Amino acid sequence: MTPRSSEAIPCPFDFSEGLDFDPALAALMARDSLPLIRLPYGDRDAWLVTGFDSVRQVTNDPRFSRAEITGCDYPRLTPEPIVSPESINVMDPPDSSRLRRLASQAFTTPHVDRMRLDISRLADTLLDEMAGQGRPADLVRHLSNQLPQLTIYDVLGIARDDWPRMQRYTHQLLATGPGSRETAASAKAELRSYFGALVAERRRSPGQDLISALAAAKDGEDALDDGELAVMALTLALSGQDTATCQISNIAYVLLTRPDLMRHLRNRPETLTDVLNELLRVIPFRKGVGIPRVALADVEMDGVRIKAGDFVHVSYLTANHDPARYPDPHAIDPDRPPAPHMTFGWGGHRCIAVPLAMAELEVAIGRLLERFPALRLAVPPDRIRWDTHTIRRFPLELPVTW
């Protein structure tokens, strides 16, 4: 595997200034060949793949394996690995393909349409409460933090009394500080135990929730077993609130600081989905990189020879800003011709809950603009405080008035 090398570039990936693109990532993108990087945790270095086409190759090429990282002290940004070893996120085809076929049955158009109705009712309630509190109000507290969390907890059928505990465990698991490993490991164990018990309960008494739908999913005679179902529910609970929570706040911040984009959406509300996808492409909702892969064979790529056993990280953030794919890639262009982006991943590890995430974003931003036509920041943008303690990038508060 990739040894520790004196040539490796130290990459803490701790840039947290607003939503500017990380200059360290920009410098790595500009190199003539793949850089070898060293992350804060893990006993090996890794190659970093940054270009859109090369990232697409790695995510689709069976010579690069997620499953091979299991049991390794792989290069990462958090003290404790976030992902569970049984998760679909660290499986390769055909195992991952099997789970995706089964899990995707819970995210069909009819299922998501029913969820959208519930999301809309919840968003209206949250915005009613914000309006009732009066001006100014914190959009993060009233909408961004609550809507994705309450939505995923509700659709998974998690008891309301358990919601604060879920929120606490999630925050502990995403922390990046060197002293957080023990707490994060404990939080992961608690979550796995919780969802194991919840799956057993749903097997005995199914309901209308997502776990029950996943339990009922079949592909011929094949179905998810209890362990697979528990890990799938845990994965959805984490990813289902993490990305959407950050992006509701981030997108709202961009619109509040870019009056031209706000006007565009108010004048042309039918373009909401396309504009959201352009914002999702441009906005860096996380720091650095996620889960690596291991090369199963020697591969020539972008000027280097990746050897069998080497760790390889891809950056969806840099792929989304590849000038060969997107002209003027750092610009937010609401009229840019639609082109798929990598914010939700790519290939066999693209997030299976994208339909739910997009429904949340469309409802949250759409309802916000409809309900508050004079919405604006209540403080100067340079007074907004940003998260610096986790792998995510988002404003801690977003004071607004109307």
VEXLUM-563332 format. One record per residue (C-alpha): residue in one letter; residue number from 1; x, y, z. Coordinates in Angstrom, 1 decimal. Each point is the difference from the previous one (the first is absolute). Layout:
# VEXLUM-563332
 residu num     c1     c2     c3
      A NUM      X      Y      Z
...
***
This chain:
# VEXLUM-563332
 residu num     c1     c2     c3
      M   1    0.0    0.0    0.0
      T   2    1.0    3.6   -0.4
      P   3    2.8    0.6    2.4
      R   4    0.7    3.2    2.0
      S   5    2.0    2.1   -2.4
      S   6    2.1    3.1    0.4
      E   7   -1.6    1.2   -3.2
      A   8   -3.5   -0.2    1.4
      I   9   -1.7    3.4    0.3
      P  10   -1.5    0.6    3.5
      C  11   -3.7    0.7   -0.4
      P  12   -2.0    0.9    3.1
      F  13   -2.9    1.3   -2.2
      D  14   -1.1    2.3    2.8
      F  15   -1.0    3.0   -2.1
      S  16   -3.2    1.5    1.4
      E  17   -0.2    3.5   -1.4
      G  18   -3.6    0.5   -1.2
      L  19   -0.7   -2.0   -3.1
      D  20    3.2    0.9   -1.9
      F  21    1.6   -2.9   -1.8
      D  22    2.9   -1.4    2.1
      P  23    3.2    1.4   -1.4
      A  24    1.9   -3.2    1.0
      L  25   -2.4   -2.0   -2.3
      A  26    0.4    2.6   -2.7
      A  27    3.8   -0.4    0.1
      L  28   -0.3   -3.8   -0.1
      M  29   -2.3    0.3   -3.1
      A  30    2.6    2.1   -1.8
      R  31    2.8   -2.6    0.3
      D  32    1.1   -1.8   -3.2
      S  33   -0.3   -3.5    1.6
      L  34   -1.8   -1.6    2.8
      P  35    1.2    1.2    3.4
      L  36    0.8   -2.3    2.9
      I  37   -1.7    1.4    3.1
      R  38    0.3   -0.5    3.7
      L  39   -3.2    0.4    2.0
      P  40   -0.2    0.6    3.8
      Y  41   -0.9   -3.6    0.9
      G  42    1.0   -3.4   -1.4
      D  43    3.3   -1.8   -0.4
      R  44    0.4    0.4   -3.7
      D  45    0.1    2.7   -2.7
      A  46   -2.4    0.1   -2.9
      W  47   -0.2    1.1   -3.6
      L  48   -2.5    2.8   -0.6
      V  49   -2.0    0.0   -3.3
      T  50   -1.5    3.4   -0.8
      G  51   -1.2    0.2   -3.6
      F  52   -3.6   -0.9   -0.9
      D  53    0.8   -2.7   -2.6
      S  54    2.6   -1.6    2.3
      V  55   -2.3    0.0    3.0
      R  56   -2.7   -1.6   -2.2
      Q  57    2.5   -2.7   -1.0
      V  58    1.0   -0.8    3.6
      T  59   -3.6   -0.2    1.2
      N  60   -1.0   -2.3   -2.8
      D  61    3.2   -2.1   -0.4
      P  62    0.0   -3.4    1.7
      R  63    3.8    0.3    0.5
      F  64   -0.8    2.5    2.8
      S  65   -1.6   -1.5    3.0
      R  66   -1.8    1.5    3.0
      A  67   -0.4   -3.4    1.7
      E  68    3.8   -0.3    0.3
      I  69    0.2    2.8    2.5
      T  70   -1.9   -2.1    2.6
      G  71    2.3   -0.6    3.0
      C  72    2.6    2.5   -1.2
      D  73    1.1    3.1    1.7
      Y  74   -0.8    1.9   -3.2
      P  75    0.8    3.7   -0.7
      R  76   -2.9    2.2    1.2
      L  77   -0.9    3.3    1.6
      T  78   -1.7   -1.3    3.2
      P  79    1.6   -1.8    2.9
      E  80   -2.6   -2.8   -0.1
      P  81   -1.1   -1.4   -3.4
      I  82   -3.6    1.3   -0.5
      V  83   -1.1   -2.9   -2.2
      S  84   -0.9   -3.4    1.5
      P  85    1.8   -3.0   -1.5
      E  86   -3.3   -1.6   -1.0
      S  87   -1.2    3.2   -1.8
      I  88   -0.9    0.1   -3.7
      N  89    2.5    2.8   -0.2
      V  90    2.9   -2.5    0.4
      M  91   -1.3   -2.7   -2.2
      D  92    0.8   -0.8   -3.6
      P  93   -2.2   -1.6   -2.7
      P  94   -1.8   -2.4    0.0
      D  95   -0.6    0.4    3.7
      S  96   -0.6    3.8   -0.1
      S  97   -2.1   -0.4   -3.2
      R  98   -2.3   -2.5    1.8
      L  99   -0.6    2.3    2.9
      R 100   -0.5    3.0   -2.3
      R 101   -2.7   -1.9   -2.0
      L 102   -1.8   -0.9    3.3
      A 103    0.4    3.4    1.7
      S 104   -1.0    2.0   -3.1
      Q 105   -3.5   -1.5    0.2
      A 106   -0.6    2.3    3.0
      F 107    0.8    3.1   -2.1
      T 108   -2.4   -0.5   -3.0
      T 109   -1.9    3.0   -1.3
      P 110   -3.2   -1.0    1.9
      H 111    1.9   -0.4    3.2
      V 112    1.8    3.3   -0.3
      D 113   -3.2    1.8   -1.1
      R 114   -1.6   -1.1    3.3
      M 115    3.1    1.2    1.9
      R 116   -0.1    3.3   -1.8
      L 117   -3.5    0.7    1.4
      D 118    1.3   -0.6    3.5
      I 119    3.1    2.1   -0.7
      S 120   -2.2    2.9   -1.2
      R 121   -2.2   -0.2    3.0
      L 122    3.0    0.0    2.3
      A 123    1.7    2.9   -1.8
      D 124   -3.2    2.1    0.2
      T 125   -0.2   -0.7    3.8
      L 126    3.7    0.9    0.5
      L 127   -0.4    3.2   -2.0
      D 128   -3.2    0.9    1.9
      E 129    1.9   -0.3    3.2
      M 130    2.8    2.2   -1.4
      A 131   -2.4    2.6   -1.1
      G 132   -1.8   -0.2    3.4
      Q 133    3.2    0.6    1.9
      G 134    0.5    3.3   -1.9
      R 135    3.0    1.7   -1.5
      P 136    2.9   -0.7    0.0
      A 137    0.1   -3.8    0.0
      D 138    2.7   -2.6   -0.4
      L 139   -0.8   -1.9   -3.2
      V 140    2.4   -2.8    1.0
      R 141   -1.8   -0.6    3.2
      H 142   -3.5    0.3   -1.4
      L 143    0.4   -1.8   -3.3
      S 144    3.4   -1.4   -1.1
      N 145    0.7   -2.0    3.2
      Q 146   -3.5   -1.2    0.5
      L 147   -1.5   -0.9   -3.4
      P 148    2.4   -2.7   -1.1
      Q 149    0.5   -1.5    3.4
      L 150   -3.7   -0.1    0.8
      T 151   -0.8   -1.3   -3.5
      I 152    2.4   -2.9    0.1
      Y 153   -0.8   -0.9    3.6
      D 154   -3.7    0.1   -0.8
      V 155    0.3   -2.0   -3.2
      L 156    2.1   -2.6    1.8
      G 157   -2.6   -0.2    2.8
      I 158    2.4    1.1    2.8
      A 159   -1.9    0.9    3.1
      R 160   -0.1    3.7    0.7
      D 161    1.5   -0.5    3.5
      D 162    3.1   -1.4   -1.7
      W 163    0.6    2.9   -2.4
      P 164    2.3    2.0    2.4
      R 165    2.1   -3.1    0.5
      M 166    0.3   -0.6   -3.7
      Q 167    1.1    3.6   -0.5
      R 168    2.7   -0.2    2.7
      Y 169    1.4   -3.3   -1.4
      T 170    0.2    1.4   -3.5
      H 171    1.9    3.1    1.0
      Q 172    2.4   -2.2    2.0
      L 173    0.6   -2.3   -2.9
      L 174    0.9    2.9   -2.4
      A 175    2.5    1.8    2.2
      T 176    3.6    0.4   -1.2
      G 177    1.8    0.9    3.2
      P 178    2.8   -2.3    1.1
      G 179   -1.7   -0.6    3.4
      S 180   -3.3   -1.1   -1.4
      R 181    0.8   -3.5   -1.1
      E 182   -1.2   -1.8    3.1
      T 183   -3.2    2.0    0.1
      A 184   -0.6   -0.6   -3.7
      A 185    0.6   -3.8    0.3
      S 186   -2.5   -0.1    2.9
      A 187   -2.6    2.0   -2.0
      K 188    0.4   -2.4   -3.0
      A 189   -0.5   -3.0    2.3
      E 190   -3.1    1.5    1.6
      L 191   -1.5    0.8   -3.4
      R 192    0.6   -3.5   -1.3
      S 193   -1.6   -1.5    3.1
      Y 194   -2.9    2.4   -0.2
      F 195   -0.8   -0.8   -3.7
      G 196    0.5   -3.8    0.7
      A 197   -2.8    0.2    2.6
      L 198   -2.2    2.2   -2.2
      V 199    0.3   -2.5   -3.0
      A 200   -1.0   -2.9    2.3
      E 201   -3.0    2.0    1.1
      R 202   -1.1    0.8   -3.6
      R 203    0.4   -3.7   -0.9
      R 204   -2.5   -0.8    2.7
      S 205   -2.3    3.0   -0.7
      P 206    0.4    1.6   -3.4
      G 207   -1.4    3.5   -0.6
      Q 208    0.0    2.7   -2.7
      D 209    3.6    1.1    0.7
      L 210    3.1   -0.4   -2.2
      I 211    1.5   -2.9    2.0
      S 212   -3.2   -2.0   -0.4
      A 213    0.2    0.8   -3.8
      L 214    3.6   -1.2   -0.1
      A 215   -0.9   -3.1    1.9
      A 216   -2.7   -0.8   -2.5
      A 217    2.3    0.6   -3.0
      K 218    0.6   -3.1   -2.1
      D 219    2.0   -0.9   -3.1
      G 220   -1.4   -3.4   -0.9
      E 221    0.6   -2.0    3.2
      D 222    2.7    2.3    1.2
      A 223   -0.6    2.5    2.8
      L 224    2.1    2.0    2.5
      D 225    0.9   -1.9    3.2
      D 226   -0.3    1.7    3.4
      G 227    3.7    1.0    0.1
      E 228   -0.1    1.5   -3.5
      L 229   -3.2    1.8    0.8
      A 230    1.4    1.5    3.2
      V 231    3.1    1.3   -1.7
      M 232   -2.0    1.4   -2.9
      A 233   -2.3    1.8    2.4
      L 234    3.1    1.4    1.8
      T 235    1.5    1.1   -3.3
      L 236   -3.2    1.8   -1.0
      A 237   -0.4    1.6    3.4
      L 238    3.5    1.5   -0.3
      S 239    0.0    1.0   -3.7
      G 240   -3.6    0.9   -0.1
      Q 241    0.4    2.9    2.4
      D 242    3.7    0.9   -0.6
      T 243    0.0    1.1   -3.6
      A 244   -3.4    1.7    0.0
      T 245    0.6    1.8    3.3
      C 246    3.2    1.6   -1.4
      Q 247   -1.4    0.7   -3.4
      I 248   -3.2    1.7    1.1
      S 249    2.1    2.5    2.1
      N 250    2.6    0.3   -2.7
      I 251   -2.4    0.6   -2.9
      A 252   -2.0    2.5    2.1
      Y 253    3.2    1.8    0.8
      V 254    1.0    0.2   -3.7
      L 255   -3.4    1.3   -1.0
      L 256    0.0    2.6    2.9
      T 257    3.4    1.3   -1.1
      R 258   -0.7   -0.2   -3.8
      P 259   -3.1    2.1   -0.7
      D 260    0.2   -0.8   -3.7
      L 261   -0.5   -3.7    0.7
      M 262   -2.8    0.8    2.4
      R 263   -1.7    2.1   -2.7
      H 264    0.5   -2.7   -2.5
      L 265   -1.9   -2.6    2.1
      R 266   -2.7    2.4    0.9
      N 267   -0.6    0.9   -3.6
      R 268    0.4   -3.5   -1.4
      P 269   -1.0   -2.4    2.8
      E 270   -0.3   -2.8   -2.6
      T 271    3.8   -0.1   -0.2
      L 272    0.4   -0.9    3.7
      T 273    1.2   -3.5   -0.5
      D 274    2.6    1.0   -2.6
      V 275    1.2    2.9    2.1
      L 276    0.3   -2.3    3.1
      N 277    2.1   -2.5   -2.0
      E 278    2.3    2.8   -1.1
      L 279    0.4    1.2    3.6
      L 280    0.5   -3.6    1.1
      R 281    2.8   -0.3   -2.5
      V 282    1.8    3.2    1.0
      I 283   -0.5    0.1    3.8
      P 284    2.6   -2.0    2.0
      F 285   -2.3   -1.6    2.7
      R 286    2.9   -2.0    1.5
      K 287    3.7    0.1    0.5
      G 288    2.6   -1.9   -2.0
      V 289   -0.8   -3.6   -0.8
      G 290   -2.2   -2.9    1.2
      I 291    0.6   -3.7   -0.1
      P 292    3.0   -1.3   -2.0
      R 293    0.4   -3.0   -2.2
      V 294    2.8   -2.5   -0.4
      A 295    1.6   -0.8   -3.4
      L 296   -0.3   -3.8   -0.7
      A 297    2.4    0.2   -2.9
      D 298    2.6    2.4   -1.4
      V 299   -1.7    2.9   -1.9
      E 300    1.5    2.8   -2.0
      M 301   -1.9    3.2    0.6
      D 302    0.7    3.7   -0.5
      G 303    3.7   -0.3   -0.2
      V 304    0.6   -2.5    2.9
      R 305    0.1   -3.7    0.4
      I 306   -2.4   -1.0    2.8
      K 307    1.2   -3.3    1.4
      A 308   -2.1   -2.9    1.2
      G 309   -0.7    0.6    3.7
      D 310    0.2    3.8   -0.2
      F 311   -2.7    2.1    1.6
      V 312   -1.8    2.4   -2.4
      H 313   -2.3    2.9    1.0
      V 314   -2.2    1.8   -2.4
      S 315   -1.3    3.5    0.5
      Y 316   -3.5    0.7   -1.2
      L 317    0.5    3.6    1.0
      T 318    2.8    0.4   -2.6
      A 319   -1.8   -2.1   -2.6
      N 320   -2.9    2.5    0.3
      H 321    2.4    2.8   -0.7
      D 322    1.9   -1.6   -2.9
      P 323    0.3    2.7   -2.8
      A 324    0.1   -2.8   -2.6
      R 325   -3.5   -1.0    1.0
      Y 326   -1.5    3.3    1.0
      P 327    1.1    3.3   -1.7
      D 328    0.7    2.7    2.6
      P 329   -0.5   -2.7    2.7
      H 330    0.1    2.2    3.1
      A 331   -2.8    2.2   -1.3
      I 332   -3.6   -0.6    0.9
      D 333   -1.9    0.2   -3.2
      P 334   -3.8   -0.5    0.3
      D 335   -0.3   -0.5   -3.7
      R 336    2.8   -2.5   -0.3
      P 337   -1.1   -3.0   -2.2
      P 338   -0.8   -2.9    2.3
      A 339    2.9   -2.4    0.6
      P 340    0.2   -2.7    2.7
      H 341    2.1    0.9    3.0
      M 342    1.7   -2.1    2.7
      T 343   -1.3    1.6    3.2
      F 344   -2.0   -3.2    0.8
      G 345    2.9   -2.3   -1.2
      W 346    0.3   -1.9   -3.2
      G 347   -0.3   -3.6   -1.3
      G 348   -0.7   -2.8    2.4
      H 349    0.3    2.2    3.0
      R 350   -2.3    2.8   -1.0
      C 351   -2.3    0.8    2.9
      I 352   -3.2   -2.1   -0.4
      A 353   -2.0    2.6    1.9
      V 354    0.5    2.8   -2.6
      P 355   -3.7    0.2   -0.8
      L 356   -0.8    0.7    3.7
      A 357    2.9    2.5    0.3
      M 358   -1.2    1.9   -3.1
      A 359   -3.6    0.0    1.3
      E 360    1.2    1.6    3.2
      L 361    2.1    2.6   -1.7
      E 362   -2.8    0.9   -2.5
      V 363   -2.6    0.3    2.8
      A 364    2.3    1.9    2.4
      I 365    1.3    2.6   -2.5
      G 366   -3.3    0.2   -1.9
      R 367   -2.1    0.5    3.0
      L 368    2.5    2.5    1.6
      L 369   -0.1    2.2   -3.1
      E 370   -3.8   -0.1   -0.3
      R 371   -0.6    0.7    3.6
      F 372    2.5    2.8    0.5
      P 373    0.2    2.1   -3.2
      A 374    2.1    2.7    1.8
      L 375    2.4   -2.4    1.7
      R 376    3.5    1.3    0.7
      L 377    2.9   -0.4    2.3
      A 378   -0.3    1.8    3.4
      V 379    3.8    0.3    0.4
      P 380    2.9    0.8   -2.4
      P 381    1.3   -3.2   -1.7
      D 382    3.4    0.3    1.6
      R 383   -1.7   -0.4    3.4
      I 384   -1.3   -3.5   -0.8
      R 385    1.8   -2.7    2.0
      W 386    0.9   -3.3   -1.7
      D 387    0.5   -3.5    1.2
      T 388    3.6   -0.8    0.7
      H 389   -0.3   -3.2    2.0
      T 390   -1.4   -2.6   -2.4
      I 391    0.6   -1.2   -3.6
      R 392   -3.0    2.1   -1.1
      R 393   -0.1    3.6   -1.2
      F 394   -3.0    2.1    1.0
      P 395   -1.0    3.1    2.0
      L 396   -0.6   -0.5    3.6
      E 397   -2.7    2.7    0.0
      L 398   -1.7    1.8   -2.8
      P 399   -1.8    3.1    1.5
      V 400   -2.7    1.2   -2.4
      T 401   -2.7    2.6   -0.1
      W 402   -2.8    0.8   -2.4
***
